[in-house]
Amino acid sequence: MNRRLYLLPLVFVLCITGSLKAQSGYKQYNHKVIAILPFATNANGKKAARKDTSVDQTMERDIKFALQVQEAMYNAFVQDSANLVVTVQDWRVTDSLLRMAGVNLRKVNFMDQRVIAVLLKVDAVVSGSLNRVSTYKSAPSTVGNSSLPVTYQDKHTALFVNLYDGETGEEIWQFDDTVYTSLLMSQKTGDNRLYKRLLKKMPYHL
């Protein structure tokens, strides 16, 4: 009888672990290595300082920020690696392989992800976009005895993430979220509020 009592906690733990992995999709897809692609961005939401800024300069700014977001997201995955059931390919290896194959990093998100997965030798590919969105809204404001509408600018960061199965190239999971902030994730550390929400919902997160 006592042996059964000792075994019950162990069985419970095994059941919980198995349930988590089943929910994560790990058993369904059996992915072991994934890659994060450079994200599509709007270059930190900054407008060109000069009206005659060349297209090349704009493209250079876009790809620079895309790589910063890619690196920031990779760092977030590494920091939470203890809770992930997959390994994330180093973003520098990912980009090196893409460049060697002549892939345009600005267009990689729009390519056949099955081809990209084979090229990178990974089981799944993470891609997406990160942009600053500005909208103008009106709100009532009382001035004296009259109520006048006031227009203000509403800024937020929008993150869209897609996960593609490397074997089929099909999208198997997606995530989108926003955070109201004056800072876009342009630094290597990124905005942890978005990253934490993303990682907790990832199919590979325990």
Secondary structure, DSSP 4 states (H G I P E B T S, - for coil): -HHHHHHHHHHHHHHHHHHHHHHHTHHHH---EEEEPPPEE-GGGPPPSSTT--HHHHHHHHHHHHHHHHHHHHHHHHHTGGGBSSEEPPHHHHHHHHHHTT--TTTGGGS-HHHHHHHHT-SEEEEEEEEEEEEEEEEEEEETTEEEEEEEEEEEEEEEEEEEETTT--EEEEEEEEE--S--S-SSS--HHHHHHHHHHSTTB-
